[in-house]
């Protein structure tokens, strides 16, 4: 029986590679890499010439049987993603599950993590958090995920591309309100690392004026605990929400309009919209 090592690699700064990771990458028979070109740079930095094979989102399903056969022969294999930990918003989970179910050793080699780095430096509570990866680009799945963020009782961590960051912050502002705190971490561990901490509105305005580049991690404050609400005409709010949904508005837009037109707190407007049958 062989061993599959899940090796965390640097998220930007090559100096963050651990001694253990370097030792594993140098001792295994093959390194399975999301992008062999990027991993070759890391191996050359470490002075290693270990054999590379590709394993990415488009070929993972086909590679599984081949990898299992190698493990059955007793091969030692390392799996890496482009950055961070394989299987966490990256390829690898399917292979790790298959290897474990086949009785092979699956060994984590911990190291750099964009999720934990951003969370630790965000200034937001880190005792409990949820990681939701990349939001869907559009449609009902996106609405459902962002509504989950808006109502979360714990800090939430997301990934987003720089091209879609401003749109994400705009949608979060509509659902969470402009004053919910957020931390946006960009280019973590790299020369141009940047943190923008403040309200969602402040972050949206900043990146609207300063288009971001590079990889982005977004940390969102938990929803506030419910307090004693002001008097709200919930019947009128429900009627307006129903009308907006019937007109084809997305739930996030309907909640924003209910809040704007009737002065309903954003969180309550979201709850009202979400409670209506679709």
Number of C-alpha atoms within 10 A of each C-alpha: 15 19 21 25 23 25 27 24 27 21 23 19 14 15 9 13 19 18 9 13 20 17 12 19 26 19 15 17 17 19 28 25 23 25 16 20 12 13 21 18 13 19 18 11 11 15 11 16 12 16 15 18 15 18 25 20 11 10 12 18 14 10 16 18 14 11 20 20 13 18 21 16 11 14 18 20 22 27 27 28 28 22 19 22 26 22 16 14 15 17 23 26 15 12 22 22 11 17 22 14 11 13 13 18 17 20 14 16 17 16 17 21 18 24 20 13 15 23 24 13 14 23 15 21 15 16 7 10 19 18 15 15 17 15 18 14 13 8 9 12 12 16 20 16 14 21 20 14 24 25 17 17 16 19 21 26 25 19 21 20 16 17 13 13 23 21 14 19 24 19 21 23 23 23 30 29 20 18 12 19 22 27 24 26 24 22 20 21 18 13 9 10 13 15 17 16 18 16 19 26 19 18 23 21 14 14 16 15 10 9 11 19 13 14 17 23 25 24 27 28 26 23 18 14 7 8 6 5 9 8 7 13 11 14 10 12 23 17 14 19 27 18 13 19 18 11 10 10 15 15 22 22 20 26 29 24 21 25 22 13 10 15 13 23 18 22 20 19 27 26 14 21 26 17 10 12 7 9
